[in-house]
Amino acid sequence: MELAADRLRWTANGRAVVDGVTFTVPQGSFTGLIGPNGSGKSTVLRLLAGVRRPSAGRALLAGSDLRALKRREVARRAAFVAQETSTDIDMTAAQVVMLGRAPHYGRSATSEGDIRAVEEAMTTMGVRALADRSWSTLSGGERQRVNIARALAQGTPVLLLDEPTNHLDVSHRLDLMERLSGSPTTVIAALHELDLAARYCDHLVLLDAGRVVASGRPAEVLTPPLLEQVYRVRGTVGEGPDGRMDVHLAPLTHR
């Protein structure tokens, strides 16, 4: 399912945080939304998820303006995972993951299909052993994996993730990126680590100061001139021994 931003604009306190952002997330792709801190990545992701309403422009899901769709309908098509999630209600990890099935509930309680979807999502994210643990006792990394399992259990054709590797250790970080890159689901993720974006994404959108600077294949976006312009770093881009793209960064030489 295709996801697109059409001249998206969002303002706060009279300042344009996102200004005229336009791009399309190819169906079935793993698209990385990249840019320095304050570039507007999280805001764009929230606009595309329908969590925020744009000041101008449109967020399009399968060609439909999100504002014309009911919230339940959006939730059946797209799942969103924020950077941080908190709750005042203490739930078990399994109960949190079951929240992902809420858009699919009928008039009755949870079905066998709902339970199976939750179990499969928790197995995929390696959190089955946490099923009966209280949310308040989970570490930051455990909460992140449970939250992603909740989104997977939602069973949507589109997945939006804000800094999904946040709090994860190295092995879980790489495992998650491998799973996302091999998924048939349309995925768009705000990513902080350029090495992971280069290695695992097949499409990138580079933001700076709330505007799109470049979009396309990683090799087209992560160029030395753009890395210096946007990130103020010196970048060396090449192909690693496994055929995937490698990016090496260094500070600019001060004169």
Buried (B, 14 or more C-beta within 10 A) or exposed (E): BBBBBBEBBBBEEEEBBBBBBBBBBEBBBBBBBBBBEEBBBBBBBBBBBBBBEBBBBBBBBBEBEBEEBEEEBBBBBBBBBBBEEEEEEEBBBBBBBBBBBBBBEEEEEBEEEBBEBBBBBBEBBBBBEBBEBEBEEBEEBBBBBBBBBBBBBBBBBBBBBBBBBBBBEEEBBBBBBEBBBEBEBBBBBBBBBBBBBBBBBBBBBBBBBBBBBBBEEBEEBBBEEBBEEBBEBBBEBEEEEEEEBBBEEEEEEEE
